[in-house]
Amino acid sequence: MIEVNNLHKSFGDVEVLKGISTSFDKGKTNLIIGQSGSGKTVFLKCLLGLFEYEEGTISYDGKIFSQLTEDEKRNIRAEIGMVFQGSALFDSMTIAENVMFPLQMFTKQSKSEMEDRVDFVLKRVNLPEAHNKMPSEASGGMQKRVAIARAIVNNPKYLFCDEPNSGLDPKTAIVIDNLIQEITDEYQITTVINSHDMNSVMEIGEKIVFLRHGLKAWEGSNKTIFKTDNEVVTDFVYSSNLFKKVRKMYIEENE
Amino acid sequence: MKQLILKDIDDLIIGSLGIVAFISFFVGGVVTIQTALNIDNPLIPKYLVGFATRQSIILEFAPTFMSIIMAGKVGSFITSSIGTMRVTEQIDALEVMGINSLNYLVFPKFISMMLYPFVISIAMFLGILGGMAACVYGGFSTLEDYIVGIQNDFETFHVVYAFIKTFVFAFVLATIPSFHGFYMKGGALEVGKASTTSFVWTSVVIIILNYFLTQMLLS
């Protein structure tokens, strides 16, 4: 479980995060949503320790990150898997080498043990024969799956995904969503996803945090988001006619 | 780390040998031709062509001007490869994993550039060889005169001076381009701009250091 308390982050005079408090539950897919410029990416980068923040605390299973020693921080980081928006695969390595990289950095496994683990996770993301391809030879959907494989190869306790569906066709996006949710359930990971994709919100948003102007404007789930009266949330989530109709049908069915 | 160092040796050192050999051989030839054509006094001995070629190649051409060329070849490669990693979030990926990305990316390049004097010694050898070919086949002097010239009044310290400069320039070639790549901001266009800026600054620093090192070591 990840708990965030009163998080403030500024860039110069511009305050991007204005005191966010929330929590992300273990074994659930937690979504951070909001308009562009609402502070989602900054929030995610604060959670990952890529940005220093001025005020507030972030704790991983009760351990407040900013109060940890460098070794303890390194141990926490070894338990984090991250899927970047552009996949961020290392260009100079094959797909198998990319996936093996966290094992080489954080474990003392033998080469054959690492190869077995890489085989296992590549099969898990449905890429059993992609070992020797270079990232540039893989499609966008394949690259995302490799990024997921790299993120989970070291059995992380926390999985972060920055817009995992961006640039993917709707069918592949659903495959990626389902894969993330299955992995979250299977390994009881605390998964935090930064997303714009309303399909993801409806499908896998077991917990949803809505950010607006650097503040938490709403918190709920894909069940409660249909019923909310919060105008800011409904304006954003049901901005398309399709989702307005879906919501109307859902409310009618449940009345 | 060992694999990264070997890869960088392949990219930065081995990968530069072809262009270094090509440029050195032909520039050595041009230096010889220019020197020979400018000697029209019959009292000046013919072996001076070899002597002048050797001095030009060892003292300046191989260590300094080859380093300027390497600022374009190796420096741009370092800046663009690290810059692309920055733009495509590969550096963020390293940092999320708790890896010291600066050390991970720059240290292997720094170590592999310690083999740079090997490249420069090849440039020296091929420059003098190119001069010899141009001199003999161009009919400017005999092979014996040229060989006498390159052996004449040889000072070992000149080679030491050249290699001191080479080590300093190797440090510059590894660090300035890495700095520009690592701390760049923006997208693909900025990677190109960072490569250009890195080439300009690396060249400027090499020229200035060349001046001060020459002043300190030779005067």
Interface residues (C-beta under 8 A of the other chain):
Chain A: L48 G49 L50 K73 R74 R77 A78 I80 M82 F84 Q85 G86 A88 L89 F90 D91 S92 F101 P102 M105 F106 F160
Chain B: K7 T84 M85 T88 E89 Q90 D92 A93 E95 V96 M97 G98 I99
